């Protein structure tokens, strides 16, 4: 079987695909990974075969300066369905209107979509597995009759918003609102003599790596799969090979905040460390040069590193403080590490809220993340046993899901059911 993985060129979105890609390879299937040229190095570093297509995207630069049309900045929009505003027609329509031009079309630029379709027509994959923002994968699958599935790295909030939009739109007078997303996708599909249906947004089925208590139940055909940490090319440093002499805490913003145009993801770093300098803990902070410049002084108990593999660091930590990036969150959940979360954008708030509700995290909103709040939050997470107990439950839940290797036979059967041999 030939399996094509697709992700737009954002490394953190691709990394979660690597364990399943390798499971497919070790099961004897041919695997290719198609993306814009900017991801080629990350793909080949993972030992996978890259197919560079089209031109690189400029998504972060565009998103950083766009208003969501719903009384806020797009880069700080909160998609958590627990917010009543997220169910309002005004919000749903604004999101549906802006997603095509300002988000999907930027991640899936025309040259990239053309390139993936062209490669699919020449290579003829049986299955296309696509990252949930990379609708180019669904289009390429449709073009050649391949089965296709979304591989989620976080909560399925875009499909939740899509379903709510369609439901409320159906209750309104005919013509009251255009379905801008369907219109944009229909036009894109029309270039290849194809037509739109909802599987272009939702996939024929979904592979979900969130533990069951965090996973959203939307009635979509879903294959649960255990998240397996992969942080890219990594080396374990000397200091990490020695057991810590003090309680260790990780503080990280992840990799996404380092991308061009991603300055809006940076929290107020300066002064955060002052309030924890007298604590009897070792704080490992992952800061690149630009982030380090924001910090005027570092206490003696803070170790700054540019990068350290989370799957190597977090098992040595008693807690992790972060912005709820998918990779950091999932790795912490996998290793049963209590979390102090200050969520930033998109679906972060949903995952943060649910993690707190299952007892594995304490949440501090970005607007309330002061040095004093960081100190108080860390002390609570480190001293209140309920956080460690909740983190253990979340880990056990994650371990109960099938591994990528276990999932391969399921995907093989689904591919046979959904593949269109007449295309």
C-alpha positions, 0 to 999 in steps of 0.5 A: 500500500502507498501512503502519502502524509501531508502537512503544510510547512510548520514543523510542530504540526508535522512532528506528531505524524512521524510515529504513524508514518514509521509504523506504516513503513515498518508494516511494509508500506511505501511512505512519502511526505509532501509539503512546502520546501520549508519542511524538507529538512525536518522530514528527511531528518525524521528518516522519511522521504520528502516530496517538496511541492510549491512555494513556502507559505507565509501563514504566521505573518498573515495571521499575526495581523488579522482581525477575526471580525468578532471583536478581537484579534485573530491571533488571540481568538478563543475557540473553546466551545464552553464560551457562550460567544463561541456558539453565537451566530456572529462568531460562527459566521465570522470564523467561517468567513475568515478561515478560507482567505486568511488561514486555509488559503495561506497554509494551502497556497495554490502552488502547494495544492497544485504540487500535491495533486500533481504528485498524487496523480503520478504516484497514486497513493492508496491512502492520504493522511493529512494534518487538519489544516492541510486540506490539500491532502483531501483534495489530492486524495479526491483527485486520485480516488485515494482514501483519506483521513485527518490526523489530529494533534489537538482538539477537533474544534474546527469541525465543531465550529463547522458543524455549529455553523451549518446547523445555525445556517440551516435554521436561517432564511435561504440566502441569509449567509454564504458558506464561504468555506465551502465556496472557496473549497468548491472553487479550488476543487473545480480547478481539478474538475472535482466537487465539494463535500464535507469530507474535504473538511472532515476527512473520511475518518479521523485519527485522534491522539488525545486521551479519551477524557480530553477528546471531543465527541462529535459523532465523526468516524474516529480511530483513537491512537496513542500519542507517541512523543517525537521532538525532531532531531535531538541529543540528550545533553550531559546535564540531563543524564544525571538525576536532579538534586532538586525538584525540577520544573520545565518552563517552555513556550515550545517551538511555534513561538520561534517562527517568523511572524510568531511574536504574538505568541510570546508571553511577558517573559521579563520578570517571570523568573524573579518571583521563583528565584528563591524556591528550592527547585531547578527551573529548566527554561527553553528560550532561544536568543530572541526570547532570552533577550526579553529577560533582564536577569536570571536567578541562580536556580534557572537553567536556560537552554535553547532546545532540549527534547521534551521526551527526555526532559519531562520524565525528570520533571515534577511539573511543566509550565507552558502555553499549551502547545500541542507537542508540549501538552501531549508529551506532558500527558504521556509522561504523567507530568502535572501542568501549569498552563497559560493558554494563548490561541485557538484550541489551547484554552479548550485543552487547558480547561479540560486538563484542569477539569480532570485534575492534571493541571492548573490554568492561569489565563494569559492576562493574569500571568504575573510573576506572583501568579507564576510563583503561586501556581508552581507552588500549588502544582508542586505541593498539592497531590491532586495534580500529580494524581490527575496527571497519573490518571491522564497518563494511564488513559493515554496508555490505554489507547492503541499504539501507531503500530496497533492502528495500522491494520485498522487503517488498512481495512478502512483504506480498502473500504473508502478507496475509489478504484474508478477514479 
